[in-house]
């Protein structure tokens, strides 16, 4: 059996479809069919996915985890492991996930592959694509900022030849007829929250992703409704944000206080030098100020600064970690595996020796900071990935074309932001 906490105990709202986790790429349930957790949790497609995993077969939509594990890397599936007492634990950074007397595996029927409602542990909301940013690793499926950038863009033959999926609008899509988009009204979001409150007593984790939740009107009403959940005092609320929108810091802190724990994962993804280039729409100064102000008022919410790691971050890895240290928050990281032309391991094709020197320099920085706030764990996570992943050289060329095209559309210049690398005659060169 391929054990997966998310396949057994998760619901994830995406771009017009609902799956088990952020990595699961198959369209298990369509939002136009139903949005209610009671209809989704044991939908026939959820059951079929569990059946495949029980029979030791990887579902097609789980390919990113499958690929990482083939390379002996830690996949999202391995976020949780099942101990000898049949309890799921979150790896490394947290204790047991199952605090209630009902264990997830006890809720799972291995004959029918149905899981009792008591087994639902993890829900991720995504209200809409509304976002005040247009980040270079994202797409119009998850960001209205991207939609605006591409509004008047007509892909040319080069974009089509190199299959630059973000610019073609095909990234995170299942074909030319896939027009699905998550667009939950506040009323619909509250219906989901009410269903969770009434029918799923053991929820422990609720995550919110975007778009940008602090830019969306559904967020605060939904949080307030979930604070009425019978298990709220044992629940962890977390949300992903750029923390660069205009929002009420005090209201946010007040509503988070209704839950047992709360965590904010700030997608920083860049050092100070190239933040506004990669995360177009925001400024480093506003990010830093918002964090400082929130900390003054709130001393109970964990704040993680996250590095969504693509090839762009590898151009100045030292600056990323040095800048993160200055924010004085916990560390977090993830890997951009799709589209493949943004994979961080591509840097090794042309600049392996230079990158190894950057890694060594960053390693010294982490040692100097005494492995502050789990920084070495996430540093090793990134480095292990790029050293053990081999991406076809063709994708490096795709990146070079993507960089050129996105700079044109975004009206910005790579050379104005990066200090170690420059573009000369449309080629990437190391200058420092």
Buried (B, 14 or more C-beta within 10 A) or exposed (E): EBBBBBBBBBBBBBBBBBBBBBBBBBBBBEBEEEBBBBEBBBBEBBBBBBBBBBEEEBBEBBBBBBBBBEEEBBBBBBBBEBEEEEBBBBEEEEEEBBEBEEBBBEBBEEEEBBBBBBBBBBBBBBBBBBBBBBBBBBBBBBBBBBBEBBEEBEBEEEBEEBBBBBBBBBBBBEEEEBEBBBBBEBEBBBBBBBBBBEBBBBBBBBBBBBBBBBBBEBBBBBBBBBBEBEBBEBBBBBBBBBBBBEBEBEEBBBBBEBBEBBBBBBBBBBBBBBBBBBBBBBEBEBBBEBBEEBBEEBEEBEBBBBBBBBBBBBBBBBBBBBBBBEBEBBBBBBBBBBBBBBBBBBBBBBBEEBBEEBBEEBBEBBEEBEEBBBBBBBBEBBBBBBBEBEBEEEBBBBBBBBBEBBBEBBEBEBEEBBBBBBBEEEEBEEEE
